[in-house]
Amino acid sequence: MNNPAFLEILDLGVMAYKPAWDKQLEIHAQVSDGKFAAGTLLFVEHPPVVTIGRHPGSAKHLLAGEALLRARGVEVIETDRGGDITFHGPGQLVAYPILDLNHYHLNLHAYMRLLEEIVITTLGHYGVRGERSEGATGVWVRPSSSSGRQPLTTDLAKICAMGVKLRRWVTFHGLALNVTTDLSYFGLINPCGLSRPVTSLQKLLGDQTPSMQQVKDTMAAAFKSLLDAQKRQSPASS
């Protein structure tokens, strides 16, 4: 293990949703007990799964019936995170930060904006301009947000979904960034209940799409940099 004063990074590879959830709970208990002061960041890719959050009415945004879900090999799981409905699958980088918000002097609103900024920073490394959309948590892009691409539409498309939970002021669950995700799976749901398009780095960048490992490395660096900056500017550090 690294020095507990620094963010611990753990790459789970490909893991089903429920075992990864169990792993989150295991590490959450450790962080809550002060084992990792700066927290732990889990990276994972899930086999195809639709997760339904705690937002009222989320289940009605599942559009596919059991037969179609079974044919496409998609599991459906009700989860305790915030947010609505989303899809996880191969080619999507899922990040589960397990952080004591007191350590970083963050409230929930500021934490969500920090997660968005981490994703925006990660996308910017590859020449993609990520945006926030008022009233809709997550990160969005315009089809023309990468150089040399002509806009297909002026609508914002979601590239990263977010949903978190706090227990003892320690976070779990997190974000899902579409890297090379098969976007056809999103046709099984109304993503986040917003009836908006979904996109990926691959759709935006084509042959210039970075590898999953490159995106992990870039996002890990963004987490460390922005969390360190948050810690330095906190009242206790001034």
Phi and psi in degrees as a GROMACS rama.xvg file:
@    title "Ramachandran Plot"
@    xaxis  label "Phi"
@    yaxis  label "Psi"
@TYPE xy
-78.7835  172.729  ASN-2
-55.9701  127.852  ASN-3
-64.2912  -10.5076  PRO-4
-75.5713  -9.58574  ALA-5
-118.357  150.656  PHE-6
-59.9974  126.838  LEU-7
-86.4811  131.065  GLU-8
-109.637  127.844  ILE-9
-130.033  118.718  LEU-10
-97.9645  114.701  ASP-11
-87.8072  -4.20569  LEU-12
68.7695  -134.602  GLY-13
-100.108  124.378  VAL-14
-147.566  138.804  MET-15
-60.1841  158.185  ALA-16
-62.2568  -47.0273  TYR-17
-66.9195  -44.8248  LYS-18
-60.2445  -36.1788  PRO-19
-67.5837  -36.5897  ALA-20
-63.1704  -44.3194  TRP-21
-60.1199  -40.3813  ASP-22
-63.7496  -40.2302  LYS-23
-57.6669  -46.1646  GLN-24
-64.36  -37.2607  LEU-25
-61.6621  -47.6553  GLU-26
-73.3549  -33.6042  ILE-27
-57.1401  -43.2779  HIS-28
-62.0027  -38.3396  ALA-29
-68.5184  -44.3423  GLN-30
-63.9637  -41.4455  VAL-31
-61.1671  -30.7174  SER-32
-88.5464  5.8035  ASP-33
86.5231  13.8757  GLY-34
-69.0641  -41.2957  LYS-35
-120.444  96.2774  PHE-36
-58.6436  -40.6943  ALA-37
-87.0273  -5.24595  ALA-38
92.4638  -179.917  GLY-39
-132.977  141.997  THR-40
-117.42  120.187  LEU-41
-99.9461  133.726  LEU-42
-110.709  140.198  PHE-43
-158.424  153  VAL-44
-114.591  136.337  GLU-45
-102.785  146.099  HIS-46
-60.0081  162.542  PRO-47
-53.7979  123.637  PRO-48
-153.855  138.144  VAL-49
-100.733  127.363  VAL-50
-113.79  139.662  THR-51
-114.151  119.943  ILE-52
-84.808  -171.92  GLY-53
-86.0976  -3.3961  ARG-54
-62.629  131.812  HIS-55
-55.5475  133.187  PRO-56
82.9374  6.98508  GLY-57
-59.1294  -39.0931  SER-58
-61.3108  -28.531  ALA-59
-71.3671  -10.8308  LYS-60
-89.1753  5.93585  HIS-61
-83.61  112.633  LEU-62
-92.6111  -26.6174  LEU-63
-87.1993  146.909  ALA-64
-84.5393  173.983  GLY-65
-60.2169  -38.9764  GLU-66
-63.1761  -45.2671  ALA-67
-67.0038  -41.8259  LEU-68
-60.6855  -43.1065  LEU-69
-65.0391  -41.2628  ARG-70
-63.6262  -32.5832  ALA-71
-94.3484  1.04432  ARG-72
69.2639  36.6649  GLY-73
-105.798  123.965  VAL-74
-83.3813  152.002  GLU-75
-122.555  127.12  VAL-76
-133.628  130.889  ILE-77
-85.0418  130.957  GLU-78
-123.296  170.677  THR-79
-101.563  9.28243  ASP-80
-74.9203  165.371  ARG-81
-74.4237  173.636  GLY-82
93.6963  -173.489  GLY-83
-105.181  -129.822  ASP-84
-106.572  144.163  ILE-85
-151.326  170.768  THR-86
-116.536  139.332  PHE-87
-121.038  141.773  HIS-88
-167.437  178.867  GLY-89
-54.4933  143.18  PRO-90
84.6345  1.4537  GLY-91
-112.1  126.548  GLN-92
-86.7823  113.431  LEU-93
-101.154  128.825  VAL-94
-119.216  126.899  ALA-95
-116.489  93.9662  TYR-96
-78.9358  128.404  PRO-97
-114.686  97.905  ILE-98
-129.674  141.248  LEU-99
-83.7478  108.296  ASP-100
-64.495  -26.0614  LEU-101
-63.6104  -35.1097  ASN-102
-61.0514  -34.125  HIS-103
-102.532  3.8196  TYR-104
54.3337  48.6647  HIS-105
-115.287  142.105  LEU-106
-95.5983  176.987  ASN-107
-63.2802  -44.0461  LEU-108
-59.6516  -47.5517  HIS-109
-64.5872  -34.6773  ALA-110
-64.9738  -43.1795  TYR-111
-63.3941  -40.3789  MET-112
-66.5393  -33.7903  ARG-113
-64.82  -43.2269  LEU-114
-59.9089  -43.1604  LEU-115
-60.9892  -41.9749  GLU-116
-65.4411  -36.1524  GLU-117
-61.8014  -43.4711  ILE-118
-68.119  -42.6942  VAL-119
-59.0643  -42.0398  ILE-120
-63.8973  -42.447  THR-121
-61.9872  -46.9142  THR-122
-62.5427  -40.9869  LEU-123
-59.787  -30.0621  GLY-124
-60.6005  -25.2412  HIS-125
-108.182  16.5352  TYR-126
79.3077  16.9368  GLY-127
-107.789  131.27  VAL-128
-93.0566  106.586  ARG-129
-83.8916  148.29  GLY-130
-133.46  158.198  GLU-131
-93.8228  153.828  ARG-132
-123.861  121.492  SER-133
-55.2393  128.288  GLU-134
81.4744  3.69805  GLY-135
-135.028  105.43  ALA-136
-63.6092  144.389  THR-137
125.318  -170.844  GLY-138
-125.814  138.964  VAL-139
-126.797  158.14  TRP-140
-138.679  160.951  VAL-141
-99.4948  145.635  ARG-142
-56.466  -19.461  PRO-143
-97.3177  14.908  SER-144
-77.6859  -6.20108  SER-145
-110.635  148.59  SER-146
-62.8953  141  SER-147
80.6474  5.32765  GLY-148
-108.679  137.441  ARG-149
-89.3036  139.943  GLN-150
-66.1399  134.141  PRO-151
-87.7478  -26.5807  LEU-152
-160.397  158.316  THR-153
-87.9064  -4.54082  THR-154
-68.8982  144.792  ASP-155
-72.9969  139.307  LEU-156
-116.912  140.491  ALA-157
-81.5291  129.631  LYS-158
-113.164  -18.1723  ILE-159
-144.173  121.028  CYS-160
-97.7401  152.97  ALA-161
-138.283  144.186  MET-162
-163.347  125.601  GLY-163
-130.409  169.828  VAL-164
-141.792  146.713  LYS-165
-114.4  139.562  LEU-166
-143.106  123.17  ARG-167
56.5536  32.0948  ARG-168
65.2763  18.524  TRP-169
-108.711  132.767  VAL-170
-82.4288  153.954  THR-171
-152.674  -177.857  PHE-172
58.9205  -167.612  HIS-173
171.126  -115.78  GLY-174
-138.602  159.177  LEU-175
-137.817  113.339  ALA-176
-105.127  124.648  LEU-177
-77.8736  113.195  ASN-178
-99.8877  -69.4657  VAL-179
-122.91  27.1754  THR-180
-58.4986  139.886  THR-181
-71.8727  102.58  ASP-182
-70.0506  -12.7616  LEU-183
-63.2268  -25.2384  SER-184
-63.0983  -27.9905  TYR-185
-68.7964  -13.6833  PHE-186
-70.1099  -10.6809  GLY-187
-79.9149  -13.6196  LEU-188
-137.392  169.303  ILE-189
-100.844  94.5388  ASN-190
-55.3895  122.818  PRO-191
58.8992  12.3453  CYS-192
69.2918  20.2435  GLY-193
-105.796  -6.98908  LEU-194
52.9615  41.8834  SER-195
-117.55  157.23  ARG-196
-69.8438  160.388  PRO-197
-121.117  145.882  VAL-198
-137.413  -178.226  THR-199
-146.88  164.986  SER-200
-60.2838  -38.4052  LEU-201
-62.4851  -41.4134  GLN-202
-66.1226  -33.6294  LYS-203
-81.25  -36.9835  LEU-204
-108.607  -14.7931  LEU-205
57.6259  -125.838  GLY-206
-65.9837  -14.682  ASP-207
-90.2265  7.63454  GLN-208
-64.1702  129.635  THR-209
-71.0994  160.453  PRO-210
-72.2198  162.391  SER-211
-58.9059  -40.8423  MET-212
-63.8262  -38.8921  GLN-213
-61.9979  -42.1303  GLN-214
-66.8443  -39.8324  VAL-215
-58.3723  -47.2255  LYS-216
-62.7871  -41.5956  ASP-217
-66.1158  -43.6092  THR-218
-68.5628  -38.828  MET-219
-60.0891  -42.7935  ALA-220
-63.5765  -39.1371  ALA-221
-65.6171  -42.8264  ALA-222
-57.3816  -50.5497  PHE-223
-62.2568  -44.5371  LYS-224
-64.3638  -48.5639  SER-225
-74.8145  -33.5087  LEU-226
-69.0251  -39.476  LEU-227
-62.4084  -41.7527  ASP-228
-63.8774  -40.6702  ALA-229
-62.1378  -42.5412  GLN-230
-64.4772  -40.7901  LYS-231
-67.4178  -34.1395  ARG-232
-89.5219  -1.95408  GLN-233
-69.6438  153.638  SER-234
-54.8101  -36.1951  PRO-235
-69.7623  -18.5302  ALA-236
-98.2088  -7.00614  SER-237
